[in-house]
Every structure is written in structure tokens, then in C-alpha cells.
Amino acid sequence: MIVTIDGPAGTGKSTVARRLAEQLRFQFLDTGAMYRMIALKALREQIDPGDQSGIGRLARETVMDLTDGGYLMDGVEVGGEIRTAEVTKAASLVAQIPAVRELLVRRQREIASARNIVCEGRDQGTVAFPHAECKFFLTAQPEERARRRLEELAAQGSQVDFEELLREQSDRDQRDQERAVAPLRPAADALLVDTTALDLDQVVRLLREQILVRVQSAAAQ
């Protein structure tokens, strides 16, 4: 079974997806980390994140391993480095390049083939896995999403102005929603979940209940 969880940044989808996969004993795929790895590599090599040719080359050359809870890029753990504000901004530009999205979607499908897996991202239910058995789209109020991101960055030792973060978040949302390839939007058959007033356990429980209902329904057929 493939479970997709899409939505903008700050809705809690990464944490929810990982916790859900653990409870269901499914594998977990953080697709956003794939774009972040390429962005990190671009910054290291001083390649413009909007350079389609240069970024396309990086995407083809980069070896990624996201299994067992690790984030290995070319054999080196980069889990902490790909969460910085600089990489986040660059990843948003990298994700707009059609050739990169095509390549990474193909890799995502290879990883998920014949597995029980929870896939988290922005186009999982619409593009990568349109036939997934369970689809969710998480939302939250912009201010709450920015507050969560602020706490995440503070935990990493980074101090960012809230209003600046809110503006950057709004700009990224607009880019994601308006891009020509795989725009951010819920799949027609996805369950929309507003996480603004819900804690992690409540969201995980809600999604898990929906998945188990689907599993039981399929078993009865």
C-alpha cells in the first residue's frame, strides 16, 4: 500500500508521515529531502539553484539514500545540513526545474515499488503516485506554519525574524502553487486535514484511522 501526504511547509507532514510509518510498520520516504540534497550540493558547488542545466547535471550525478532514517548524499550523512534556511530557499527553486522533478519522481516510484510506504512531499498524490490507495493533504494557518518553522530553526541554533519568515513562506507557497510542473494542490481524492489546532498525536491518529478503514475495506472485497 502507498500512502501519500502532501501539503505546504509547516503543516507537520514530515513528522506526521514518519510517525505514521513507524506505527504502521511501513517504510517512510521524505521526498522533500531529495530536492534539499540537490540544493545543498548546488550551494556547495556555487551553482545557481535556478540554473536548469547545472542543476539537472547535479540531480543525475547525486547518489541518495534515505533508508533507515538516514539522509545520505553521495555516502555522507547530511540530515542536519539540508534543514537550514538557506537550503530551504534554494530547494524551492530547484523544485521548479522540470527535468529534476521528472528524474526524482522516477526515483521515488522505484523506491516505492512493491512496498508498504508512506510518501511525503508536495506532488505525491497528484503526480508521483496518482493511484495511491490513501491520500492526505495537510494544511494550517500561515502564521501557525511560520511559528512552527521558527521553532525548528531555533532548535538548530538559527535566529530568524518572524515577519521575514512569514514573507518567505508566502513567496514559496506562491511559487509552488503557480509552477508549470507539478503545482502544489490536493489530489481530487485526497482527504484535507487542517492541523492548525491539532497536535502531532491527534493528526497521526486521524490519518491512521482512515488508513485502517481503507485496509479493512479492501480486505472485505
Sequence and secondary structure as in RCSB ss.txt:
>XXXX:A:sequence
MIVTIDGPAGTGKSTVARRLAEQLRFQFLDTGAMYRMIALKALREQIDPGDQSGIGRLARETVMDLTDGGYLMDG
VEVGGEIRTAEVTKAASLVAQIPAVRELLVRRQREIASARNIVCEGRDQGTVAFPHAECKFFLTAQPEERARRRL
EELAAQGSQVDFEELLREQSDRDQRDQERAVAPLRPAADALLVDTTALDLDQVVRLLREQILVRVQSAAAQ
>XXXX:A:secstr
 EEEEE  TTSSHHHHHHHHHHHHT EEEEHHHHHHHHHHHHHHTT  TT HHHHHHHHHH  EE GGG  EETT
EE TTGGGSHHHHHHHHHHTT HHHHHHHHHHHHHHHTTS EEEEESSIIIII TT SEEEEEE  HHHHHHHHH
HHHHHTT    HHHHHHHHHHHHHHHHH SSS S   TT EEEE TT  HHHHHHHHHHHHHHHHHHHHH 
